[in-house]
Amino acid sequence: MSLYTFSPEKSFLARLYWSNQNTPVETFDQTRFQPIGVTVRQPSPSGLNGWLHADQDNVTAPEPKRYYTGRKFVHPFWFGCYDTEGEHDYEIRAAGTIKHRQWTFANHRLDISTNGYLGVYPTPDEPGHDALANGTMLWRCEGLPTQGLAEGGRWAGLVFSSVHNKKIKRLRENDFPYLNENEGEEGWLALEVVKMGVAKP
């Protein structure tokens, strides 16, 4: 029996934000919380797309419902909940909620490159697979309650870490704000739940 039990009823979609201060959720606004998204057509350490970023974008479209900016997509992520002895770890994937010809990351899983950068990668694994047997990267959000999550709810000051027990940091390179588990400045995760009980991205 796996130590990780997939719980679709506790899985959810959420928008993610980054803060360089442990800011209370009551002050939730985009001057203190920068949206987290996926890079598109942006130079990166490996020359590929799909890296996570965390910051305001100087080319963000002014229309609030326009997601494509030429540099990033901002969109919900799927948190697939795995219950392990009463604690929750999550498989995180880019949700397939964007209808755009250049959006190619739907159902791509959040993982870490060999040099510590967070990016989304294609996966053949179905949501809810045996994460322990497959060696799947799972994530922890210390401070996020295991009960009482609800659509529209916001939580801030979360310690975001990999199962390597490394707290995620923001690393600026060439004026671009990557997320990295090895290097960078300290920061905290905030999230806004979009929908609960989501069994797959």
Backbone as CSV, one residue per row, in Angstrom:
resi,resn,N_x,N_y,N_z,CA_x,CA_y,CA_z,C_x,C_y,C_z
1,MET,0.847,-1.194,0.000,0.000,0.000,0.000,0.882,1.244,0.000
2,SER,0.531,2.214,-0.852,1.321,3.435,-0.952,1.147,4.303,0.292
3,LEU,2.193,4.988,0.660,2.102,5.952,1.754,1.298,7.183,1.343
4,TYR,1.138,7.373,0.027,0.418,8.527,-0.497,-0.918,8.074,-1.074
5,THR,-2.005,8.617,-0.550,-3.344,8.299,-1.037,-3.904,9.507,-1.766
6,PHE,-4.189,9.333,-3.051,-4.723,10.443,-3.837,-6.139,10.767,-3.374
7,SER,-6.389,12.071,-3.157,-7.696,12.530,-2.677,-8.265,13.549,-3.662
8,PRO,-9.028,13.092,-4.662,-9.559,14.038,-5.654,-10.467,15.087,-5.046
9,GLU,-11.189,14.729,-3.976,-12.098,15.699,-3.358,-11.345,16.837,-2.677
10,LYS,-10.065,16.613,-2.359,-9.244,17.656,-1.741,-8.299,18.314,-2.740
11,SER,-8.382,17.911,-3.998,-7.567,18.515,-5.053,-8.278,19.768,-5.572
12,PHE,-7.495,20.714,-6.084,-8.111,21.988,-6.444,-7.291,22.729,-7.506
13,LEU,-7.918,23.737,-8.101,-7.245,24.697,-8.969,-6.995,25.961,-8.165
14,ALA,-5.819,26.578,-8.381,-5.496,27.811,-7.652,-4.620,28.716,-8.494
15,ARG,-4.794,30.000,-8.302,-3.860,30.990,-8.831,-2.770,31.195,-7.792
16,LEU,-1.523,31.289,-8.258,-0.387,31.382,-7.349,0.262,32.755,-7.413
17,TYR,0.786,33.169,-6.258,1.446,34.467,-6.138,2.686,34.315,-5.265
18,TRP,3.598,35.251,-5.436,4.852,35.269,-4.688,4.946,36.570,-3.920
19,SER,5.476,36.496,-2.713,5.723,37.699,-1.926,7.091,37.600,-1.278
20,ASN,7.843,38.689,-1.297,9.158,38.664,-0.643,9.062,39.019,0.833
21,GLN,7.833,39.191,1.322,7.608,39.413,2.738,6.494,38.481,3.204
22,ASN,6.521,38.131,4.463,5.466,37.294,5.022,4.270,38.187,5.320
23,THR,3.539,38.509,4.250,2.472,39.499,4.306,1.135,38.847,4.608
24,PRO,0.331,39.427,5.509,-0.983,38.844,5.805,-1.878,38.842,4.576
25,VAL,-2.738,37.854,4.500,-3.611,37.727,3.342,-4.597,38.887,3.254
26,GLU,-4.863,39.576,4.369,-5.797,40.696,4.366,-5.312,41.832,3.475
27,THR,-3.996,41.874,3.221,-3.444,42.949,2.385,-3.195,42.457,0.962
28,PHE,-3.941,41.433,0.554,-3.728,40.793,-0.739,-3.986,41.783,-1.879
29,ASP,-2.919,42.194,-2.537,-3.025,42.981,-3.754,-1.741,42.792,-4.550
30,GLN,-1.748,43.225,-5.808,-0.631,42.902,-6.678,0.555,43.846,-6.526
31,THR,0.506,44.759,-5.573,1.723,45.492,-5.243,2.576,44.687,-4.267
32,ARG,1.937,43.799,-3.506,2.655,42.967,-2.537,2.801,41.525,-3.001
33,PHE,1.899,41.081,-3.871,1.891,39.698,-4.335,2.037,39.677,-5.851
34,GLN,3.096,39.069,-6.342,3.349,39.009,-7.776,2.858,37.667,-8.327
35,PRO,2.145,37.677,-9.451,1.597,36.434,-9.989,2.692,35.494,-10.472
36,ILE,2.445,34.211,-10.310,3.342,33.164,-10.791,2.744,32.567,-12.056
37,GLY,3.559,32.452,-13.079,3.101,31.885,-14.341,4.208,31.107,-15.011
38,VAL,4.018,30.845,-16.294,4.955,30.053,-17.084,5.490,30.905,-18.229
39,THR,6.800,30.834,-18.452,7.422,31.645,-19.492,7.100,31.123,-20.885
40,VAL,7.020,32.063,-21.807,6.841,31.757,-23.217,7.760,32.653,-24.030
41,ARG,8.567,32.062,-24.883,9.468,32.793,-25.772,10.401,33.725,-24.999
42,GLN,10.847,33.275,-23.854,11.738,34.087,-23.029,13.080,33.376,-22.891
43,PRO,14.196,34.066,-23.131,15.498,33.407,-22.927,15.603,32.838,-21.522
44,SER,16.148,31.644,-21.436,16.256,30.973,-20.156,17.561,30.196,-20.117
45,PRO,17.971,29.679,-18.952,19.262,29.005,-18.850,19.462,27.883,-19.859
46,SER,18.391,27.183,-20.238,18.554,26.102,-21.197,18.054,26.476,-22.581
47,GLY,17.549,27.703,-22.734,17.036,28.118,-24.024,15.646,27.593,-24.319
48,LEU,14.964,27.012,-23.325,13.647,26.448,-23.539,12.584,27.278,-22.846
49,ASN,11.331,27.064,-23.239,10.196,27.666,-22.555,9.765,26.769,-21.411
50,GLY,8.810,27.279,-20.637,8.205,26.455,-19.597,8.718,26.691,-18.195
51,TRP,9.564,27.697,-17.995,10.067,27.983,-16.653,9.057,28.814,-15.883
52,LEU,8.962,28.565,-14.576,8.118,29.399,-13.740,8.785,30.739,-13.484
53,HIS,7.985,31.766,-13.397,8.465,33.097,-13.054,7.568,33.661,-11.967
54,ALA,8.059,34.667,-11.258,7.277,35.262,-10.177,7.567,36.751,-10.099
55,ASP,6.772,37.534,-10.788,6.949,38.986,-10.737,5.949,39.648,-11.665
56,GLN,5.804,40.960,-11.497,5.067,41.733,-12.478,5.827,41.695,-13.793
57,ASP,5.104,41.845,-14.866,5.710,41.785,-16.197,5.539,43.137,-16.875
58,ASN,6.615,43.672,-17.426,6.520,45.015,-18.014,5.815,45.029,-19.360
59,VAL,5.365,43.859,-19.838,4.580,43.836,-21.069,3.220,43.184,-20.841
60,THR,2.783,43.100,-19.583,1.488,42.507,-19.297,0.386,43.318,-19.954
61,ALA,-0.526,42.613,-20.623,-1.642,43.288,-21.276,-2.545,43.927,-20.234
62,PRO,-3.085,45.118,-20.509,-3.923,45.793,-19.514,-5.277,45.132,-19.321
63,GLU,-5.757,44.386,-20.318,-7.070,43.763,-20.174,-6.988,42.640,-19.150
64,PRO,-7.837,42.664,-18.114,-7.707,41.680,-17.031,-7.949,40.248,-17.468
65,LYS,-8.683,40.011,-18.552,-8.965,38.646,-18.971,-8.055,38.185,-20.099
66,ARG,-7.069,38.962,-20.450,-6.144,38.564,-21.503,-4.917,37.935,-20.854
67,TYR,-4.666,36.665,-21.150,-3.630,35.929,-20.430,-2.281,35.962,-21.130
68,TYR,-2.277,35.996,-22.455,-0.996,35.910,-23.153,-0.323,37.271,-23.205
69,THR,0.926,37.350,-22.798,1.617,38.627,-22.724,2.821,38.690,-23.639
70,GLY,3.134,37.613,-24.327,4.345,37.577,-25.128,5.552,37.150,-24.322
71,ARG,5.417,37.099,-22.997,6.520,36.714,-22.139,6.108,35.660,-21.128
72,LYS,4.852,35.618,-20.809,4.408,34.637,-19.828,2.921,34.361,-19.992
73,PHE,2.489,33.231,-19.482,1.084,32.957,-19.244,0.858,32.983,-17.738
74,VAL,-0.226,33.622,-17.336,-0.660,33.586,-15.940,-1.972,32.823,-15.921
75,HIS,-2.055,31.790,-15.157,-3.161,30.858,-15.246,-3.232,30.051,-13.961
76,PRO,-4.323,29.336,-13.728,-4.377,28.466,-12.544,-3.471,27.240,-12.677
77,PHE,-3.084,26.733,-11.538,-2.369,25.464,-11.444,-3.261,24.460,-10.724
78,TRP,-3.100,23.194,-11.095,-3.827,22.112,-10.440,-2.982,21.544,-9.313
79,PHE,-3.582,21.434,-8.133,-2.948,20.833,-6.966,-3.625,19.489,-6.718
80,GLY,-2.957,18.415,-7.132,-3.466,17.074,-6.880,-3.049,16.634,-5.493
81,CYS,-4.008,16.441,-4.610,-3.727,16.217,-3.188,-3.421,14.755,-2.902
82,TYR,-2.304,14.541,-2.232,-1.937,13.212,-1.733,-1.891,13.273,-0.208
83,ASP,-2.722,12.473,0.399,-2.794,12.417,1.856,-1.739,11.437,2.349
84,THR,-0.888,11.901,3.254,0.119,11.017,3.828,0.103,11.179,5.348
85,GLU,-0.567,10.248,5.997,-0.683,10.234,7.459,-1.233,11.557,7.996
86,GLY,-2.269,12.053,7.337,-2.933,13.270,7.790,-2.349,14.554,7.271
87,GLU,-1.174,14.493,6.665,-0.577,15.666,6.033,-0.875,15.615,4.542
88,HIS,-0.787,16.785,3.897,-1.072,16.849,2.472,0.161,17.299,1.697
89,ASP,0.528,16.518,0.705,1.512,16.910,-0.303,0.768,17.000,-1.631
90,TYR,1.358,17.729,-2.582,0.641,17.997,-3.824,1.503,17.734,-5.044
91,GLU,0.885,17.089,-6.030,1.436,17.117,-7.377,0.854,18.356,-8.038
92,ILE,1.692,19.173,-8.662,1.233,20.430,-9.252,1.406,20.366,-10.762
93,ARG,0.346,20.721,-11.468,0.391,20.765,-12.937,-0.215,22.066,-13.437
94,ALA,0.226,22.482,-14.623,-0.395,23.625,-15.281,-1.788,23.200,-15.735
95,ALA,-2.792,23.956,-15.341,-4.165,23.590,-15.667,-4.474,23.938,-17.118
96,GLY,-5.326,23.135,-17.714,-5.660,23.348,-19.121,-6.796,24.317,-19.305
97,THR,-6.683,25.503,-18.727,-7.789,26.463,-18.731,-7.625,27.575,-19.753
98,ILE,-6.513,27.579,-20.494,-6.279,28.649,-21.468,-6.531,28.117,-22.870
99,LYS,-7.298,28.853,-23.651,-7.552,28.511,-25.046,-6.768,29.496,-25.907
100,HIS,-5.566,29.103,-26.244,-4.702,29.964,-27.052,-3.758,29.072,-27.836
101,ARG,-3.512,29.412,-29.084,-2.720,28.537,-29.952,-1.292,28.358,-29.464
102,GLN,-0.777,29.284,-28.660,0.595,29.163,-28.175,0.683,28.566,-26.771
103,TRP,-0.477,28.224,-26.213,-0.454,27.588,-24.888,-0.293,26.086,-25.075
104,THR,0.861,25.579,-24.719,1.161,24.166,-24.958,1.483,23.421,-23.670
105,PHE,1.219,24.029,-22.528,1.661,23.452,-21.258,0.560,22.778,-20.459
106,ALA,-0.643,22.676,-20.995,-1.737,22.048,-20.255,-1.341,20.636,-19.818
107,ASN,-1.559,20.337,-18.547,-1.271,19.048,-17.922,0.229,18.783,-17.761
108,HIS,1.078,19.772,-18.023,2.512,19.611,-17.757,2.746,19.703,-16.248
109,ARG,3.633,18.858,-15.752,3.856,18.731,-14.312,5.009,19.608,-13.840
110,LEU,4.836,20.219,-12.686,5.890,21.023,-12.081,6.992,20.120,-11.551
111,ASP,8.227,20.425,-11.960,9.367,19.639,-11.517,10.577,20.562,-11.443
112,ILE,11.725,19.994,-11.168,12.943,20.781,-10.952,14.020,20.318,-11.920
113,SER,14.701,21.280,-12.558,15.790,20.950,-13.466,17.014,20.512,-12.660
114,THR,18.022,20.038,-13.361,19.232,19.573,-12.673,19.942,20.700,-11.932
115,ASN,19.729,21.953,-12.343,20.349,23.068,-11.622,19.354,23.842,-10.766
116,GLY,18.225,23.204,-10.434,17.350,23.741,-9.408,16.216,24.630,-9.851
117,TYR,16.070,24.867,-11.160,15.000,25.746,-11.642,13.671,25.003,-11.690
118,LEU,12.593,25.699,-11.339,11.264,25.123,-11.425,10.694,25.353,-12.814
119,GLY,10.203,24.282,-13.413,9.587,24.366,-14.727,8.517,23.314,-14.873
120,VAL,7.736,23.416,-15.940,6.699,22.414,-16.195,7.158,21.508,-17.329
121,TYR,6.908,20.215,-17.146,7.400,19.188,-18.053,6.255,18.256,-18.450
122,PRO,6.257,17.758,-19.682,5.222,16.797,-20.072,5.350,15.514,-19.265
123,THR,4.231,14.851,-19.057,4.240,13.600,-18.305,3.203,12.642,-18.884
124,PRO,3.523,11.345,-18.958,2.526,10.367,-19.392,1.630,9.893,-18.247
125,ASP,1.963,10.268,-17.010,1.227,9.779,-15.845,-0.162,10.407,-15.768
126,GLU,-1.150,9.568,-15.533,-2.504,10.062,-15.336,-2.623,10.696,-13.947
127,PRO,-3.428,11.748,-13.797,-3.657,12.307,-12.461,-4.153,11.234,-11.498
128,GLY,-3.591,11.224,-10.306,-3.975,10.248,-9.309,-3.153,8.978,-9.346
129,HIS,-2.098,8.955,-10.176,-1.244,7.763,-10.259,-0.517,7.541,-8.934
130,ASP,0.164,6.408,-8.822,0.919,6.087,-7.614,2.194,6.936,-7.593
131,ALA,2.133,8.045,-6.900,3.232,9.016,-6.929,4.503,8.454,-6.315
132,LEU,4.365,7.660,-5.274,5.540,7.109,-4.610,6.249,6.101,-5.517
133,ALA,5.482,5.220,-6.129,6.072,4.211,-7.012,6.727,4.841,-8.231
134,ASN,6.159,5.942,-8.715,6.676,6.594,-9.920,7.777,7.610,-9.619
135,GLY,8.044,7.848,-8.356,9.060,8.841,-8.005,8.672,10.250,-8.405
136,THR,7.387,10.543,-8.358,6.876,11.847,-8.784,7.267,12.937,-7.797
137,MET,7.668,14.106,-8.340,7.944,15.250,-7.481,6.647,15.748,-6.855
138,LEU,6.619,15.774,-5.535,5.503,16.355,-4.807,5.968,17.597,-4.071
139,TRP,5.015,18.444,-3.717,5.305,19.759,-3.151,4.556,19.939,-1.845
140,ARG,5.135,20.775,-0.985,4.528,21.059,0.311,4.280,22.560,0.441
141,CYS,3.149,22.881,1.060,2.779,24.274,1.318,2.514,24.417,2.805
142,GLU,3.577,24.591,3.565,3.425,24.717,5.020,2.635,25.973,5.341
143,GLY,1.585,25.799,6.136,0.691,26.905,6.469,-0.653,26.813,5.778
144,LEU,-0.746,25.975,4.745,-2.028,25.762,4.073,-2.809,24.711,4.860
145,PRO,-4.029,25.016,5.298,-4.760,24.056,6.129,-5.161,22.808,5.348
146,THR,-5.275,21.703,6.036,-5.730,20.463,5.407,-7.253,20.381,5.388
147,GLN,-7.920,21.249,6.136,-9.383,21.306,6.155,-9.815,22.751,5.932
148,GLY,-10.996,22.908,5.365,-11.575,24.246,5.251,-11.201,25.018,4.004
149,LEU,-10.499,24.389,3.057,-10.250,25.079,1.789,-11.569,25.263,1.061
150,ALA,-11.748,26.429,0.446,-13.000,26.718,-0.238,-12.733,27.618,-1.435
151,GLU,-13.576,27.520,-2.438,-13.444,28.349,-3.622,-13.498,29.823,-3.239
152,GLY,-12.556,30.582,-3.778,-12.468,31.998,-3.457,-11.614,32.295,-2.241
153,GLY,-11.225,31.248,-1.496,-10.394,31.452,-0.319,-8.968,31.821,-0.692
154,ARG,-8.345,32.626,0.151,-6.965,33.067,-0.075,-6.124,32.744,1.146
155,TRP,-4.916,32.283,0.887,-3.962,31.993,1.950,-2.620,32.562,1.562
156,ALA,-1.929,33.137,2.516,-0.622,33.754,2.262,0.360,33.314,3.338
157,GLY,1.625,33.698,3.139,2.658,33.336,4.097,2.966,31.860,4.097
158,LEU,2.738,31.185,2.958,2.968,29.747,2.871,4.428,29.467,2.562
159,VAL,4.998,28.518,3.262,6.367,28.078,2.977,6.270,27.002,1.899
160,PHE,6.770,27.311,0.723,6.664,26.436,-0.440,7.965,25.673,-0.590
161,SER,7.869,24.349,-0.555,9.095,23.556,-0.622,8.863,22.283,-1.430
162,SER,9.976,21.746,-1.945,9.937,20.462,-2.622,10.024,19.350,-1.591
163,VAL,9.827,18.110,-2.036,9.972,17.000,-1.102,11.433,16.767,-0.739
164,HIS,12.345,17.541,-1.354,13.742,17.530,-0.924,13.925,18.331,0.355
165,ASN,12.815,18.906,0.860,12.836,19.788,2.032,13.657,21.039,1.791
166,LYS,13.647,21.512,0.558,14.314,22.770,0.222,13.259,23.832,-0.043
167,LYS,13.331,24.932,0.693,12.384,26.022,0.498,12.660,26.705,-0.834
168,ILE,11.605,26.964,-1.597,11.749,27.582,-2.911,12.074,29.061,-2.750
169,LYS,12.958,29.547,-3.631,13.414,30.932,-3.604,13.184,31.565,-4.974
170,ARG,13.289,32.889,-5.026,13.214,33.595,-6.310,14.620,34.027,-6.705
171,LEU,15.008,33.667,-7.920,16.353,33.943,-8.411,16.267,34.798,-9.660
172,ARG,16.803,36.026,-9.575,16.793,36.917,-10.742,18.056,36.703,-11.567
173,GLU,17.842,36.397,-12.841,18.944,36.272,-13.797,18.540,36.992,-15.071
174,ASN,19.426,37.867,-15.547,19.121,38.659,-16.741,17.785,39.372,-16.599
175,ASP,17.542,39.885,-15.383,16.339,40.637,-15.057,15.071,39.793,-15.185
176,PHE,15.201,38.484,-15.040,14.014,37.632,-15.094,13.902,36.842,-13.790
177,PRO,12.705,36.800,-13.185,12.541,36.227,-11.845,12.148,34.756,-11.864
178,TYR,13.125,33.879,-11.958,12.870,32.442,-11.910,12.600,32.004,-10.474
179,LEU,12.051,30.809,-10.333,11.973,30.155,-9.039,12.981,29.017,-9.024
180,ASN,13.664,28.860,-7.885,14.778,27.918,-7.803,14.838,27.343,-6.395
181,GLU,15.204,26.085,-6.263,15.283,25.493,-4.925,16.678,25.604,-4.318
182,ASN,17.665,26.044,-5.077,19.034,26.101,-4.568,19.504,27.514,-4.249
183,GLU,19.132,28.491,-5.069,19.666,29.836,-4.941,18.557,30.863,-5.002
184,GLY,18.844,32.082,-4.520,17.917,33.188,-4.653,17.514,33.785,-3.324
185,GLU,16.545,34.709,-3.404,16.067,35.413,-2.225,14.889,34.671,-1.608
186,GLU,14.783,34.792,-0.297,13.682,34.145,0.420,12.354,34.758,0.003
187,GLY,11.321,33.973,0.081,9.992,34.473,-0.228,8.929,33.491,0.217
188,TRP,7.663,33.897,0.035,6.527,33.102,0.481,5.518,32.966,-0.645
189,LEU,4.788,31.879,-0.601,3.752,31.612,-1.580,2.409,32.078,-1.039
190,ALA,1.581,32.589,-1.933,0.179,32.850,-1.626,-0.645,32.185,-2.714
191,LEU,-1.842,31.771,-2.369,-2.693,31.171,-3.395,-4.150,31.561,-3.179
192,GLU,-4.861,31.549,-4.291,-6.292,31.817,-4.306,-6.963,30.608,-4.947
193,VAL,-7.818,29.941,-4.201,-8.478,28.745,-4.707,-9.546,29.148,-5.726
194,VAL,-9.460,28.561,-6.914,-10.404,28.833,-7.982,-11.561,27.830,-7.959
195,LYS,-11.214,26.544,-7.724,-12.243,25.508,-7.727,-11.769,24.328,-6.897
196,MET,-12.656,23.779,-6.085,-12.340,22.619,-5.263,-12.882,21.334,-5.904
197,GLY,-12.313,20.206,-5.459,-12.788,18.913,-5.915,-12.491,18.647,-7.373
198,VAL,-11.286,19.027,-7.814,-10.901,18.882,-9.228,-10.003,17.654,-9.354
199,ALA,-10.503,16.618,-9.984,-9.784,15.347,-10.024,-8.637,15.330,-11.020
200,LYS,-8.645,16.237,-12.003,-7.565,16.301,-12.986,-7.475,17.708,-13.541
201,PRO,-6.291,18.077,-14.074,-6.105,19.454,-14.578,-7.066,19.796,-15.707
